Amino acid sequence: MQRTDVGTKTLTRRAALLLTMSVVTGCGLTQPADEGEGVMELTSGKAIDDAIGPLWEGGGERALADVVDVEFDELMVFPEATPADRVNEAAGTKLLTGKCYQSSTQLFLFRAGGAGVLAAMVSSDVFAHEVQNATFGPEVRIVAPGGKQLITLEG
């Protein structure tokens, strides 16, 4: 029975993320890149959320580089209400068109060589507050005490 409850919570969190993505993209927060610009859009952080679930439950740590399919040298974490200009500057392209990042998820912006390579919307309900507005290097790890206690990023 407990396994069913866990699956339901995970499904609920994923459903909320997908709903948020639909609302965010429906409001015009992303914009196609102009001719010659790099192309990057907000994406679901599904792979990251999938890695977080078991850690949130049972504890442990995992390198974020082992979770995402991009090479990166920097991770910037932006919370809801971060000014769009700040995110766009960090991304090196016009990722957001509104005044600010308007999602309840956290935006994980992976960068390589000073430009964004992946913008993933990650469930924020499991992270400790100190990961917001923080920058991490490529060795960043998801660190969880387990027992559904707040997770942090280190490295």
N, C-alpha and C positions, 0 to 999 in steps of 0.2 A: 504494500500500500504506500509506503514511503516513497518508493521509486516512482509511482504514478504522480504523487504530489510534486516531486522534483521536476518531472517532465512537464507538468502543467505550469509550474513557475517559469521554467525556461521557455516554454512555448509562449506564455504570456509576455515575457520580456522581449522575445523575438517579434511577436505580433505588435507590441508597442513600438519597437524600433522601425518595423516596416511601415506602420501607420505614420510615425513621425516623418520618415523619409518621404512618404507620399504627400504629406502636408507641406514639408519644407520645399520639395521640388515643385509642388503645385503652386506655391507662392512665388516662384521665380527666383529662388536664391541662387541657383546655378545658371550659368550662361555659357553657351558654346564659345569656344575660343575663336578669336578673329583669325583670318588667314595668316599663317606664318607663326602664330603663337602656339605654345605648347598646349596640349589638350589634357585637361584634368577636370573631373567632376566629383561631387560628393558621392561616396559609395557606402553601402552597408558595411558595418564592421563585423559581419557574420563570423568570419574566421577568428577574429579576436574574441568576440562574445562566446564562441564555441570553446575556446581555450580557457576563458575565464570561469565558465560554469563549474567544472570539476574542481578547480582551485578554490573557488568561493566555498564550495561544500567541504572539501577534504583538506585544503591547505597545500602548501608547497610553493614552488616557483617555476617559472618558465621564461626562457629568453624570447622576447618579442620578435627577434629576427627569425626564429624558428616557426613563427606563426604566420607572418605575412609573406607574400610572394614578390616582394620588391627588395632591392638592395637600398639601404639608407645609411646616412651618417648622422642623422639628427631626427628626433621626434619632438614635435611641439604639441602641447595639449591645450586646446581652447575650450572654455565652457560657454554655455548659453550667454548671449548678450555681448560677446566679444565684438568690437567694431569690425565691420567688413573690411575696411582699409587695412587694418592690422593683419587680418587673415590673408587678404589678397597679396599684400607685400611679402609676407612670409612664403606664400605659395609661388610667387613669381608669375602669376597669371590672375585673371579676374575669375576667381572661384565663386565669390558671393556677389550678388547684385543689390541686395538690400542694404540697410544701414548697419545691420549687425547679424551675427550668427543666431538664428531664431529657432534653435532646436533644443529640446531638453537633453539630448545626447551630448557627449563630449566629442569634440572634433580632434581626432588624432591625425596630425599632418606630418607625414613622413617626408623628409627632404634628403636630397643627395646633391652635393655640389652647390648648395645654396638655393635650390629650386625644389618645389614640391613634386613628389613622384606618386603619392597616394594620399587621399583625403578620406579617412574612414570615420563614420559616425558610430561611436561605441556607447553602449549602455552606461549611463553615469551612476545608476543607483547602487553600484557595488564598490565604487572608488572613494577613497579618503579624499578630503577636500584639497590636501596639499599637492595633488597631481595637476590641478588646474593652473593654467598659465605657467607651467613649468616646461623646461627644455631638457631633453635627455640625449645621451650619446647612443651609438649603435649597440652598446652592450646592455641596454635597458632590459630589465626583467620585470615580469609580473610577479609580485610577492604577496602571498595570502596566508593569513594565520589559520584559515579554515573555520568551520562552524558558522558559516555565513557572516563572518565579521568583515569589515571593510578591507579592501585590497589597496595596495599602493604600487607604485612603480619605483624601481631603484636602478641606479647605474648611470 
